[in-house]
Amino acid sequence: MASLTISNLSLPSSLPIQTPRTPSPSSLSILSKSSHSQFYGLNLSYSSTLPIPSSTSHKTSIFAKVNKGQAPPAFTLKDQDGKNVSLSKFKGKPVVVYFYPADETPGCTKQVLKEKEKISLPACAFRDSYEKFKKAGAQVVGISGDDPSSHKAFAKKYRLPFTLLSDEGNKVRKDWGVPADLFGTLPGRQTYVLDKNGVVQLIYNNQFQPEKHIDETLKLLQSL
């Protein structure tokens, strides 16, 4: 039968006690330096420096927001023919300014049964109601970040009778505070209705049911 023998261990009856020394002011370490101490023969090293978050480590993009009853920031952009168009050009008549993500935006189209073609949903809705807008004395302006040549091809393909403006770099979109769609991954769709004095009278997000919003816009225009 196997046996296990454990030898007697000799333990000191008491551990040596070290009296802590009171550090003098000159021996205090600065926060940015590491400190060392001894405890029963063990060297301990630690740093009292803690990372302090910088106020510039997180940057938040804050854009102005155009509200009802305000005059939006002015702009001058190129249209589909490469000509400069200013917002002030429309003063004296109502204007409908609608922002959309891009020409030929996928996922935001609808089928036109007679023509069997897909058309950008807001563009289609505004196109089909354009004569009503004209009758109400209003101008329609579409804005996206596409260049003028893209707008020209887009307008020609779908026979859009209104002005498309090129906001390359999305500066005007940011100045107006147009919210993004799809958790910020795409530029948003939003429409502003300005009266004859250039003051915003109606704002709506036309991601859904643009036809309904257009009906509301026409009613408003008739009352201006």
Secondary structure in CASP SS format (residue, H / E / C, confidence):
PFRMAT SS
TARGET T0000
AUTHOR 0000-0000-0000
METHOD secondary structure of the structure
MODEL  1
M C 1.00
A C 1.00
S C 1.00
L C 1.00
T C 1.00
I C 1.00
S C 1.00
N C 1.00
L C 1.00
S C 1.00
L C 1.00
P C 1.00
S C 1.00
S C 1.00
L C 1.00
P C 1.00
I C 1.00
Q C 1.00
T C 1.00
P C 1.00
R C 1.00
T C 1.00
P C 1.00
S C 1.00
P H 1.00
S H 1.00
S H 1.00
L C 1.00
S C 1.00
I C 1.00
L C 1.00
S C 1.00
K C 1.00
S E 1.00
S E 1.00
H E 1.00
S E 1.00
Q E 1.00
F E 1.00
Y C 1.00
G C 1.00
L E 1.00
N E 1.00
L E 1.00
S E 1.00
Y E 1.00
S E 1.00
S C 1.00
T C 1.00
L C 1.00
P C 1.00
I C 1.00
P C 1.00
S C 1.00
S C 1.00
T C 1.00
S C 1.00
H C 1.00
K C 1.00
T C 1.00
S C 1.00
I C 1.00
F C 1.00
A C 1.00
K C 1.00
V C 1.00
N C 1.00
K C 1.00
G C 1.00
Q C 1.00
A C 1.00
P C 1.00
P C 1.00
A C 1.00
F C 1.00
T E 1.00
L E 1.00
K E 1.00
D E 1.00
Q C 1.00
D C 1.00
G C 1.00
K C 1.00
N E 1.00
V E 1.00
S E 1.00
L H 1.00
S H 1.00
K H 1.00
F H 1.00
K C 1.00
G C 1.00
K C 1.00
P C 1.00
V E 1.00
V E 1.00
V E 1.00
Y E 1.00
F E 1.00
Y C 1.00
P C 1.00
A C 1.00
D C 1.00
E C 1.00
T C 1.00
P C 1.00
G C 1.00
C C 1.00
T E 1.00
K E 1.00
Q E 1.00
V E 1.00
L C 1.00
K C 1.00
E C 1.00
K C 1.00
E E 1.00
K E 1.00
I E 1.00
S E 1.00
L H 1.00
P H 1.00
A H 1.00
C H 1.00
A H 1.00
F H 1.00
R H 1.00
D H 1.00
S C 1.00
Y H 1.00
E H 1.00
K H 1.00
F H 1.00
K H 1.00
K H 1.00
A C 1.00
G C 1.00
A C 1.00
Q E 1.00
V E 1.00
V E 1.00
G E 1.00
I E 1.00
S E 1.00
G C 1.00
D C 1.00
D C 1.00
P H 1.00
S H 1.00
S H 1.00
H H 1.00
K H 1.00
A H 1.00
F H 1.00
A H 1.00
K H 1.00
K H 1.00
Y H 1.00
R C 1.00
L C 1.00
P C 1.00
F C 1.00
T E 1.00
L E 1.00
L E 1.00
S E 1.00
D C 1.00
E C 1.00
G C 1.00
N C 1.00
K H 1.00
V H 1.00
R H 1.00
K H 1.00
D H 1.00
W H 1.00
G C 1.00
V C 1.00
P C 1.00
A C 1.00
D E 1.00
L H 1.00
F H 1.00
G H 1.00
T C 1.00
L E 1.00
P C 1.00
G C 1.00
R C 1.00
Q E 1.00
T E 1.00
Y E 1.00
V E 1.00
L E 1.00
D C 1.00
K C 1.00
N C 1.00
G C 1.00
V C 1.00
V E 1.00
Q E 1.00
L E 1.00
I E 1.00
Y E 1.00
N C 1.00
N C 1.00
Q C 1.00
F C 1.00
Q C 1.00
P H 1.00
E H 1.00
K H 1.00
H H 1.00
I H 1.00
D H 1.00
E H 1.00
T H 1.00
L H 1.00
K H 1.00
L H 1.00
L H 1.00
Q H 1.00
S H 1.00
L C 1.00
END
